[in-house]
Amino acid sequence: MSNHVCVIAGRIAWARQLSRRIEQPMLAFEQHATILKSDEARKLIKYYNKLTKVLLEYEILYHRAWLRQVPQHMF
């Protein structure tokens, strides 16, 4: 089971790391409100929101899978 836990933890860590990595440019854009008013920026924000949602769902999926495999007496 320990190898499986490491795989799941690695996948969750990957999703979190990618989320943080794509968040940095968005934080920089927020400081320049005029940039965010363009149509291209709106598309970018839309894609960013979709991607962060997918990454969060990915993390939740693997976390729930891990919870199902952990013996209940451990809680």
Phi, psi and omega per residue, in radians:
M1 nan -0.520 -3.070
S2 -1.102 -0.644 3.098
N3 -1.116 -0.695 -3.139
H4 -1.145 -0.712 3.107
V5 -1.090 -0.715 3.121
C6 -1.099 -0.692 3.120
V7 -1.116 -0.806 3.140
I8 -1.127 -0.773 3.117
A9 -1.075 -0.669 3.101
G10 -1.125 -0.711 3.131
R11 -1.174 -0.711 3.103
I12 -1.151 -0.744 3.119
A13 -1.088 -0.703 3.103
W14 -1.048 -0.815 -3.129
A15 -1.087 -0.745 3.139
R16 -1.162 -0.720 -3.141
Q17 -1.113 -0.751 3.121
L18 -1.132 -0.694 3.097
S19 -1.044 -0.792 3.123
R20 -1.123 -0.667 -3.094
R21 -1.153 -0.700 -3.138
I22 -1.424 -0.258 3.119
E23 -1.283 -0.565 -3.074
Q24 -0.999 -0.863 3.105
P25 -1.110 -0.609 3.138
M26 -1.133 -0.669 3.091
L27 -1.111 -0.654 3.114
A28 -1.177 -0.685 3.110
F29 -1.112 -0.624 -3.128
E30 -1.062 -0.470 -3.140
Q31 -1.324 -0.214 -3.138
H32 -2.154 1.395 -3.029
A33 -1.009 -0.549 -3.116
T34 -1.145 -0.561 3.114
I35 -1.128 -0.655 -3.047
L36 -1.314 -0.084 -3.115
K37 -1.498 -0.219 -3.098
S38 -1.338 2.798 3.103
D39 -1.107 -0.667 3.118
E40 -1.096 -0.707 3.131
A41 -1.147 -0.668 3.109
R42 -1.096 -0.709 3.085
K43 -1.103 -0.769 3.137
L44 -1.053 -0.776 3.125
I45 -1.102 -0.708 3.117
K46 -1.081 -0.804 3.113
Y47 -1.137 -0.708 3.105
Y48 -1.048 -0.816 3.135
N49 -1.089 -0.706 3.101
K50 -1.107 -0.788 -3.107
L51 -1.138 -0.748 3.131
T52 -1.147 -0.597 3.082
K53 -1.137 -0.766 3.129
V54 -1.115 -0.738 3.132
L55 -1.122 -0.679 3.095
L56 -1.156 -0.736 3.100
E57 -1.096 -0.684 3.089
Y58 -1.044 -0.821 3.130
E59 -1.070 -0.811 -3.139
I60 -1.091 -0.724 3.130
L61 -1.009 -0.846 -3.131
Y62 -1.252 -0.574 3.090
H63 -1.138 -0.765 3.115
R64 -1.131 -0.672 3.089
A65 -1.074 -0.707 3.113
W66 -1.138 -0.754 3.139
L67 -1.051 -0.652 3.135
R68 -1.158 -0.449 -3.083
Q69 -1.643 -0.262 3.135
V70 -1.386 2.266 3.110
P71 -0.982 2.409 -3.065
Q72 -1.115 -0.471 -3.130
H73 -1.200 -0.183 3.133
M74 -1.378 -0.224 -3.128
F75 -1.621 nan nan
